Amino acid sequence: MRRHQTGATLIIVLFLIAILQLLAVATLNRVTLQTRIAANTSDGIQAFHAADAGVLLCARRFEQEGSVPVHDWPGREEPSYWRTPAAFEGAAPAAFEIAASWPHSIKLPQCLVEVWSPAPSEAKVMALITARGFGFTMNAQAWQQLIMEARRPKERRNWRSVAARPY
């Protein structure tokens, strides 16, 4: 009886074990990828909320206290200084940190207030408030803006989200 055994059972079992190992590795790779996606999404949400709260805090301080640093834009068109790295980074940036601490962020939210007058004959003053929020990493950044039009007796506000980093 022993002479007719060819070891087919051993080969089949080894083949099934190899298939199960491939499935386990594929599942582990997928779980790792999904975990990274979830962490990046959480990071982006944290940055968005930091920027959103930063623009609200900055606007409130600009309106009520008037004690925020302001960058005067010389032109008549909408300011674009916020698009330059010097506005937020470097030795003496025009942007300032809006809070003393911020949980779950690598860096405090920053705010930049730019003021300009679209027409010299009008008594209208415009303010562009830009806030940059961070997540757990420096790669997770979100930008929020608020344009305030101060014309007596009315005031108008326009919100917008910056889709991509300006620099």
VENKAFEN-V559827 format. One record per run of one state. SS is the DSSP state (helix for helix, strand for strand, loop for the rest). FROM is the first residue (numbers start at 0). TO is the last residue. Records with the same first field share a line. If there is no record, write none. Layout:
SS=FROM-TO / FROM-TO
//
This chain:
loop=0-0 / 4-6 / 65-69 / 72-79 / 83-83 / 88-94 / 97-108 / 116-123 / 134-139 / 150-153 / 162-166
helix=1-3 / 7-64 / 80-82 / 84-87
strand=70-71 / 95-96 / 109-115 / 124-133 / 140-149 / 154-161
//
